[in-house]
Amino acid sequence: MGPKPAEERADHDLFRTELVNLIDHRHELVRLGELIDWQAFADEWSPQFASTTGRPALPTRLMAALLYLKHVYALSDEYIVERWSENPYWQHFSGERYFQHELPCDSSSLVRWRQRIGEAGCEWLLAQSIEAAKSGGVIKRQSLDTVVLDTTVQPKAIAHPTDSRLLNRAREQLVEAARDAGIELRQSYARVGKAAEHQAGRYAHAKQYRRMQREIKKLRTWLGRVIRDVQRKGGEITGALKAKIEIAQRLHAQRRDSKNKLYALHAPEAECIAKGKVRTPYEFGVKVSVAVTAKEGLVVGMRSMPGNPYDGHTVDSQLEQVGILTGQAPKIVLADRGYRGVTPTAGSRLLISHTRRLPPSLKKLLKRRQVVEPMIGHMKSDVLLARNWLKGAEGDALHALLCGAGHNLRMILAHLRVLLCALLAWLVWLASIVSSAPRSPHRRGLA
């Protein structure tokens, strides 16, 4: 059923104080709420609620505000709902008229709303953050003519993968699924499997790799025995047990030189990406393409790229998203040397860093390519890009877009905060000028 309409307050709210009388209207969240077109969310998401039966959906402004606030303040689904019931500014930002003491919804509602709106809905959230930045004066329209492209890794919320742990965990899950299906196994290897996993970790710590490989070989052998035992006694295998067997077989067959390795049992889409960093040589997640404005660093495009493609092969799809979100195609695209050998098909001009024999104006403009690096750092440290907890490849896409929207709102809030500080400083200066001005003789006589 469609979202709840705005409720008309009855006489029983006569003695309740409205939020507008409790909050400071100069607060940045209040001013940000005025910059966002909330009615556009209801118009855009109304086709998602075509049914006329069932319980009414939660208000679109409430859910959009919760998704925004979650990434602006880097909180989990559970904590953002709890904090909402304590913060009048968050409630005013969400469209509430009176202060609410109860939770706005269950934290699982955020999960269902992300699944309902999908990638297109999260792109809409990012697009509205760009429109709010335009309305708030954070960027100008000509700033969209020059963008900077770069890629980073969005790490998945998984443990560091080791062969011993993966093999033993796959065996444990397969044994548990077989018991749930009523299959009585010949042997579960529960005691020796756990001991072999711990021993392999000790050998790895002591750099005794031959002994470590011997323990891993035992774990792989025991996993293969359990797989064959389940296949013999299970008959026609379907459902959850079939999925567990497929994962176990994939893990049992992979070796060091295998392609498309499995790094997490609960997140088979996670990939190993080498970025060449000393502190983190390898990261496990998905590659994300980022597009920001060259002058301000506002995110105008963000898209997950499964399969770890070459950076240059992501240019066309990223510029396509930038055109959809901003309504115009950039004229100049700045990128690092990882994008060499590619010509954009959208008609934009691609400038690669360290290109020689450029005019002075373009050489100066090319120095703005580095603006994307701190923006990625802020997104990883401030808006949850450093660890993705959403499930599957779709969760990777949704989380990347929401992180971009959260980064944009943080930039708008910082801009509004600076404007407020400048206004207060000007008022203090004006008051000091008025108080120090000499009085006229007529006014001195009156005094």
C-alpha positions in Angstrom: 0.0 0.0 0.0 1.1 3.5 -0.6 3.1 5.6 1.9 1.2 7.3 4.7 0.0 10.8 3.8 0.8 13.8 6.0 -1.4 13.6 9.0 -3.6 16.4 10.1 -3.2 17.0 13.8 -6.4 17.0 15.9 -7.3 18.9 19.0 -5.4 16.5 21.3 -2.2 18.1 19.9 -3.3 21.5 21.1 -1.1 21.5 24.2 2.0 20.0 22.5 4.9 22.3 21.5 5.8 22.1 17.9 9.4 21.3 16.9 9.7 24.6 15.1 9.3 26.3 18.5 12.0 24.1 20.1 14.9 24.2 17.6 17.3 26.9 16.3 16.3 27.8 12.8 19.9 28.7 12.0 21.0 25.1 12.6 22.6 23.6 9.5 20.2 20.6 9.4 17.2 22.9 9.5 18.5 24.8 6.5 19.5 21.7 4.7 15.9 20.4 5.0 14.7 23.5 3.3 17.1 22.9 0.3 15.9 19.4 -0.4 12.7 18.9 -2.5 11.0 16.2 -0.4 7.9 16.1 -2.6 10.1 14.8 -5.4 10.7 11.6 -3.4 7.0 10.9 -3.1 6.5 11.5 -6.8 9.5 9.3 -7.7 8.9 6.4 -5.4 5.1 6.2 -5.6 5.2 3.6 -8.4 6.9 1.3 -6.0 3.7 1.1 -3.9 1.1 0.3 -6.5 -0.9 -2.1 -4.3 -4.0 -0.7 -2.5 -4.1 -3.4 0.1 -2.1 -4.1 3.2 -0.5 -1.9 5.8 0.4 1.6 4.6 4.1 2.2 3.9 6.1 4.5 6.0 6.4 8.2 4.8 8.9 8.6 2.0 10.4 11.7 3.6 11.1 9.8 6.8 12.8 6.9 5.1 14.8 9.1 2.8 15.9 11.2 5.8 16.9 8.1 7.7 19.0 6.8 4.8 20.7 10.2 4.5 21.4 10.6 8.2 22.8 7.1 8.5 25.6 7.9 6.1 26.1 11.6 7.2 26.8 10.5 10.7 28.2 7.0 9.9 25.8 5.0 12.0 24.3 1.5 11.7 20.7 0.9 10.9 20.0 0.0 14.6 21.7 3.0 16.0 20.3 5.6 13.6 16.8 4.6 14.6 17.6 4.8 18.3 19.3 8.2 18.0 16.4 9.6 16.0 14.1 9.4 18.9 16.5 11.5 21.0 17.3 14.3 18.5 14.7 17.0 17.7 16.8 18.3 14.7 16.7 14.8 13.1 13.0 14.6 13.6 12.4 18.0 12.1 14.6 17.0 9.2 12.5 14.0 8.7 9.3 16.0 8.5 7.9 15.5 12.0 5.7 18.3 13.4 5.9 17.3 17.1 8.6 15.6 19.1 8.3 11.8 19.0 9.4 9.7 22.0 9.0 6.3 20.3 11.1 4.8 17.5 10.2 5.9 14.0 10.3 2.3 12.7 12.1 -1.0 13.1 15.7 -1.0 11.8 14.7 -3.8 9.4 12.5 -1.3 7.6 15.6 0.4 6.2 16.7 -3.0 4.8 13.3 -3.5 3.1 13.2 0.1 1.7 16.7 -0.2 0.2 15.6 -3.4 -1.5 12.3 -1.8 -2.6 13.8 1.3 -4.2 16.8 -0.6 -5.6 19.8 1.0 -7.4 17.6 3.5 -9.2 16.2 4.8 -6.0 19.6 5.2 -4.4 20.7 7.1 -7.6 17.7 9.3 -7.0 19.0 10.0 -3.5 22.4 11.0 -4.9 20.8 13.2 -7.6 18.8 15.1 -5.0 21.9 15.7 -2.9 23.5 17.3 -6.0 20.4 19.5 -6.5 20.5 20.5 -2.9 24.2 21.5 -3.4 23.2 23.6 -6.3 20.4 25.3 -4.3 22.7 25.9 -1.3 25.5 27.5 -3.4 28.0 24.7 -2.8 28.6 24.3 -6.5 27.8 26.3 -9.6 26.5 24.9 -12.8 29.7 25.5 -14.7 31.5 23.4 -12.1 29.8 20.3 -13.7 31.8 20.9 -16.9 35.0 19.5 -15.4 35.0 16.3 -13.4 37.7 14.0 -12.0 37.5 10.2 -12.2 39.2 7.7 -10.0 38.6 4.2 -8.7 38.9 2.8 -5.2 38.0 -0.4 -3.3 34.8 -0.8 -1.2 35.9 -3.5 1.3 33.3 -6.1 2.2 32.6 -6.9 5.8 34.5 -10.2 5.8 37.3 -11.7 7.9 40.7 -11.9 6.3 40.5 -15.1 4.2 42.8 -18.0 5.0 42.6 -21.5 3.5 42.4 -23.2 6.8 39.5 -21.1 8.2 37.5 -21.3 4.9 37.9 -25.0 4.6 36.9 -25.7 8.2 34.0 -23.3 8.1 32.7 -24.8 4.9 32.8 -28.3 6.4 30.9 -27.0 9.6 28.2 -25.3 7.5 27.7 -28.4 5.3 27.5 -30.7 8.3 24.9 -28.4 9.9 22.8 -28.2 6.7 22.9 -32.0 6.3 21.7 -32.5 9.8 18.8 -30.0 9.2 17.9 -32.1 6.1 17.8 -35.3 8.1 21.0 -36.8 6.7 23.1 -38.9 9.1 26.7 -38.6 8.2 29.4 -41.2 8.7 31.7 -38.7 10.4 31.6 -34.9 10.9 35.3 -34.3 11.7 34.2 -31.6 14.3 37.0 -32.2 16.8 39.9 -32.8 14.5 38.8 -30.1 12.0 38.9 -27.4 14.7 42.2 -28.6 16.0 43.7 -28.6 12.5 42.5 -25.1 11.8 44.2 -23.8 15.0 47.4 -25.7 14.3 47.6 -24.3 10.8 47.4 -20.8 12.2 50.2 -21.5 14.7 52.4 -22.9 12.0 51.7 -19.8 9.8 52.7 -17.5 12.7 55.9 -19.4 13.1 56.6 -19.3 9.3 56.6 -23.1 9.2 54.8 -23.2 5.9 55.3 -26.9 5.0 53.7 -28.0 8.2 50.9 -25.4 7.6 50.2 -26.9 4.2 50.0 -30.4 5.7 47.2 -29.2 8.0 45.4 -27.5 5.1 45.7 -30.7 3.1 44.0 -32.6 6.0 41.1 -30.0 6.1 40.6 -30.2 2.3 40.5 -34.0 2.5 37.9 -34.0 5.3 35.8 -31.5 3.4 35.8 -33.7 0.3 34.8 -36.7 2.4 31.8 -34.8 3.8 30.8 -33.6 0.4 30.8 -37.1 -1.0 29.0 -38.5 2.0 26.2 -36.0 1.6 25.9 -36.7 -2.1 25.6 -40.4 -1.5 23.0 -40.2 1.2 21.1 -37.1 0.1 19.4 -38.4 -3.0 18.1 -35.4 -5.1 19.5 -32.4 -3.2 17.6 -29.1 -3.3 17.2 -25.9 -1.4 19.7 -24.6 1.2 21.7 -27.9 1.2 22.3 -27.6 -2.5 23.6 -24.1 -2.1 26.0 -25.2 0.7 27.3 -28.1 -1.5 28.0 -25.9 -4.4 30.0 -23.5 -2.2 31.9 -26.3 -0.6 32.7 -27.9 -4.0 33.9 -24.6 -5.3 36.1 -24.1 -2.3 37.4 -27.7 -2.4 38.4 -27.3 -6.0 40.2 -24.0 -5.9 44.0 -23.7 -5.7 46.5 -21.0 -5.5 46.5 -20.3 -9.2 42.7 -20.6 -9.6 40.6 -17.8 -11.1 37.4 -16.4 -9.5 38.4 -17.5 -6.0 36.0 -17.7 -3.1 37.1 -15.4 -0.2 34.0 -15.5 2.0 31.3 -18.1 2.4 28.6 -15.6 3.1 29.8 -13.1 0.4 30.9 -15.1 -2.7 30.9 -11.9 -4.7 33.9 -10.5 -2.8 37.0 -10.1 -5.0 40.7 -9.7 -4.2 41.9 -6.4 -5.6 45.6 -5.4 -5.4 46.1 -1.6 -5.1 49.8 -1.5 -4.5 49.6 0.1 -1.1 52.2 -0.7 1.5 49.8 -0.8 4.4 47.1 -2.8 2.5 48.6 -4.7 -0.5 45.3 -6.5 -1.1 41.7 -5.5 -0.3 38.7 -7.7 -0.5 35.5 -6.2 -1.8 34.4 -4.6 -5.1 35.9 -1.8 -7.2 34.0 1.5 -7.2 34.3 4.2 -9.7 34.0 7.8 -8.3 33.4 11.1 -10.2 33.7 14.4 -8.4 33.7 18.0 -9.5 37.2 19.4 -10.1 36.7 22.6 -8.2 34.7 21.6 -5.0 35.0 17.8 -4.9 31.3 17.1 -4.8 30.3 13.6 -5.8 28.4 13.6 -9.1 28.7 9.9 -9.9 29.5 6.7 -8.0 29.1 3.2 -9.3 30.3 -0.3 -8.3 32.2 -2.2 -10.9 32.1 -6.0 -10.3 34.7 -8.1 -12.0 37.6 -5.7 -11.2 37.7 -4.1 -14.7 40.6 -2.0 -16.1 40.1 1.6 -15.0 39.9 2.9 -18.5 37.0 0.5 -19.3 34.9 2.2 -16.6 35.0 5.7 -18.2 31.9 5.4 -20.5 29.6 3.9 -17.9 30.7 6.4 -15.3 30.2 9.4 -17.6 26.8 8.0 -18.5 25.8 8.0 -14.9 27.2 11.6 -14.4 25.0 12.7 -17.3 21.9 11.1 -15.8 22.4 12.5 -12.3 23.4 16.1 -13.3 21.5 16.5 -16.6 24.6 17.4 -18.6 27.7 15.7 -19.9 31.1 17.0 -18.6 33.3 18.7 -21.2 36.7 17.8 -19.6 37.5 14.7 -17.6 40.6 14.5 -15.5 42.1 11.1 -14.5 45.3 9.5 -13.5 47.5 7.3 -15.7 45.4 4.2 -14.9 43.0 5.5 -17.6 45.5 5.6 -20.4 44.6 4.3 -23.9 40.9 5.2 -23.7 38.8 7.8 -25.6 35.4 8.6 -24.1 32.5 8.0 -26.5 30.4 10.8 -24.9 32.4 13.6 -26.5 34.2 14.6 -23.4 37.9 15.3 -23.5 40.0 13.1 -21.3 43.2 14.6 -19.7 45.6 12.1 -18.2 48.0 13.3 -15.4 51.6 13.9 -16.3 50.7 14.7 -19.9 53.3 17.0 -21.5 53.0 19.8 -24.0 49.7 21.1 -22.7 48.6 24.8 -22.8 49.1 26.6 -19.5 45.4 26.8 -18.8 45.0 23.0 -19.1 48.2 22.3 -17.2 46.8 24.4 -14.3 43.5 22.6 -14.6 45.1 19.2 -14.6 46.6 19.9 -11.1 43.0 19.7 -9.8 43.0 15.9 -10.4 44.3 15.3 -6.9 41.0 16.6 -5.4 39.5 13.2 -5.7 42.0 11.6 -3.3 41.0 13.4 -0.1 37.3 13.0 -1.1 37.8 9.2 -1.2 39.6 9.3 2.1 36.7 11.3 3.7 34.2 8.9 2.4 36.1 5.9 3.8 36.5 7.5 7.2 33.3 9.5 7.6 30.4 7.9 5.5 31.0 4.1 5.9 32.7 3.5 2.6 35.5 1.6 4.4 33.3 -1.4 5.2 30.2 -2.5 3.4 27.7 -4.6 5.4 25.0 -4.9 2.8 24.4 -8.3 1.2 25.3 -9.3 -2.4 26.3 -7.5 -5.5 23.2 -5.3 -5.2 24.2 -4.3 -1.7 27.6 -3.2 -3.1 25.9 -0.9 -5.6 23.4 0.5 -3.1 26.1 1.2 -0.5 28.4 3.0 -2.9 25.6 5.4 -4.0 24.4 6.1 -0.5 28.0 6.8 0.6 28.2 9.4 -2.2 25.0 11.0 -1.1 26.2 11.1 2.5 29.4 12.8 1.4 27.5 15.5 -0.5 25.3 16.2 2.5 28.3 16.5 4.7 29.8 19.1 2.3 26.5 21.1 2.3 26.3 21.0 6.1 29.9 22.3 6.3 29.1 25.0 3.8 26.1 26.1 5.8 28.0 26.0 9.0 30.7 28.3 7.5 28.0 30.7 6.3 26.5 30.9 9.8 29.8 31.5 11.4 30.5 34.3 8.9 27.1 35.9 9.5 27.6 35.8 13.3 31.1 37.3 13.0 29.7 40.1 10.8 27.0 40.8 13.3 29.5 41.0 16.2 31.7 43.3 14.1 28.7 45.5 13.3 27.6 45.7 16.9 31.2 46.7 18.0 31.2 49.5 15.4 27.8 50.8 16.6 28.8 50.7 20.2 32.1 52.5 19.6 30.7 55.2 17.4 30.8 58.7 19.1 27.5 60.1 20.2 26.1 63.4 18.9 26.0 66.4 21.2 22.2 66.3 21.2 22.2 62.7 22.3 24.8 63.4 25.0 22.6 66.1 26.4 19.7 63.8 26.5 21.8 61.2 28.3 
